Amino acid sequence: MANIALNTVCNRSCSYCFAVNDHEQHKQKEMSLEEFTSTLRWLKGSGMKEVRLLGGEPTLHSRFNEIVELVLDEGMNALIFSGGIIPARAMEVLIAAPANRLSLLINVIRPGEEARLEKIQQQLFAQLGPKIIPGINIPVPGIDLHFILDWFQSYNFQKTVRLGIAHPIYRGNNQFLHPRHYREVGRRVTEFGEAAQARGIHLEFDCGWVPCMFPEGAMSKLNLTPNDVGLRCNPIVDILPGGDAISCFALANLEALSVREFQNVGELRQRFTVLQEPDRPLTLFRECDACAWRARGECSGGCLSGSLRRLRSKNRGVEQVDPPK
Amino acid sequence: MRTVKITPGVEWSVERYELLLRKPGGEFDRIGYPQAAIWDLLSRNYDWNETVKMMVHIAGLNAESAEALVAESIQTWKAKGLLI
């Protein structure tokens, strides 16, 4: 798995967005077609069958239609991460692409979240429903997720909903779900998950969920394994518009590597893993060192970016007087 | 009077049973309790007398033992490069 960030421009302004960082290469507005073509072939050479396109808003890329056609011509499938406000010209290629070759993971606008854009997104759902996997990002506790269930029937979405925790950008300032709210979110997700399962809808979890946030017994009720939650903080590899790669957007300010220096994506991911290894003793909660999930190797301690936030430093010049002689 | 400072670049996180310290080079060290409490007090700018007094209460030591524990801890951390 690896993602290609086609561009940095977006037509939404989500407060929790973590695709915003100071990396020099991320200041480049969009990836050139040449860069994309060579990255695509590199990914194909790495054995990848699916290309994941994100941004910014990837459909705003000036050559988005050509990019999608290139992916399909290479015999690869496309998964497009979008905010769901898609320009008309990009709709042409999205409508034309076969449903078994192209899917869209849409960051759903919750009722009342951005009233101005809600209707536009609903029109998209009506046009592309069967190609859509709805995704909901959770930046605050107390979000009722049930609204999405009826939309599966209304718009004939794919039978999966992807849930994401809004994670902090390391040395960034985006809105994120504070770990103190994880348990409340876990409780709500469990209730929602049971209702979703009753309708045959599968829950897919983005990175950084941890088993301790769910009520006792919820993991088995929702058929969750440590690979779904707990062990999901690994280098994803996001390739930036300039061609460099970062481990993930949350850790974009940590280090970037040049894709060209690696034979394949597996080698690149391995390098990020090695670079992050020294920080892996860090965990999201202070209680992690007494946690049974972690002791059993079923949880790695949550999002590394969130864990790094717990580090305190003393650059404020605190002094301690030595003992009297 | 000499002073000690936490070495610039040293970062730490408070865990349930210990402190995890990351040195500027990325290497980790651990401090268990009750010494972790000394580190915490030190980072909060407590002076020598206040630190010893607090350790009497936190660790249930007499003043002499608390003073010895604080002195030994500071010496160890200086030797490890955690303090300068």
Chai-1 contact restraints between the chains, C-beta under 6 A:
chainA,res_idxA,chainB,res_idxB,connection_type,confidence,min_distance_angstrom,max_distance_angstrom,comment,restraint_id
A,P278,B,G26,contact,1.0,0.0,6.0,A-B,restraint_1
A,P281,B,L20,contact,1.0,0.0,6.0,A-B,restraint_2
A,P281,B,F28,contact,1.0,0.0,6.0,A-B,restraint_3
A,R286,B,V14,contact,1.0,0.0,6.0,A-B,restraint_4
A,R286,B,E15,contact,1.0,0.0,6.0,A-B,restraint_5
A,R286,B,R16,contact,1.0,0.0,6.0,A-B,restraint_6
A,E287,B,R16,contact,1.0,0.0,6.0,A-B,restraint_7
A,D289,B,E15,contact,1.0,0.0,6.0,A-B,restraint_8
A,D289,B,R16,contact,1.0,0.0,6.0,A-B,restraint_9
A,D289,B,Y17,contact,1.0,0.0,6.0,A-B,restraint_10
A,A290,B,R16,contact,1.0,0.0,6.0,A-B,restraint_11
A,R310,B,S13,contact,1.0,0.0,6.0,A-B,restraint_12
A,L311,B,E11,contact,1.0,0.0,6.0,A-B,restraint_13
A,L311,B,S13,contact,1.0,0.0,6.0,A-B,restraint_14
A,R312,B,W12,contact,1.0,0.0,6.0,A-B,restraint_15
A,S313,B,E11,contact,1.0,0.0,6.0,A-B,restraint_16
A,K314,B,I6,contact,1.0,0.0,6.0,A-B,restraint_17
A,K314,B,S43,contact,1.0,0.0,6.0,A-B,restraint_18
A,V318,B,S43,contact,1.0,0.0,6.0,A-B,restraint_19
A,V318,B,N45,contact,1.0,0.0,6.0,A-B,restraint_20
A,E319,B,T3,contact,1.0,0.0,6.0,A-B,restraint_21
A,E319,B,K5,contact,1.0,0.0,6.0,A-B,restraint_22
A,Q320,B,V4,contact,1.0,0.0,6.0,A-B,restraint_23
A,Q320,B,L42,contact,1.0,0.0,6.0,A-B,restraint_24
A,V321,B,T3,contact,1.0,0.0,6.0,A-B,restraint_25
A,V321,B,D47,contact,1.0,0.0,6.0,A-B,restraint_26
A,V321,B,W48,contact,1.0,0.0,6.0,A-B,restraint_27
A,D322,B,R2,contact,1.0,0.0,6.0,A-B,restraint_28
A,D322,B,V4,contact,1.0,0.0,6.0,A-B,restraint_29
A,P323,B,W48,contact,1.0,0.0,6.0,A-B,restraint_30
A,P323,B,A71,contact,1.0,0.0,6.0,A-B,restraint_31
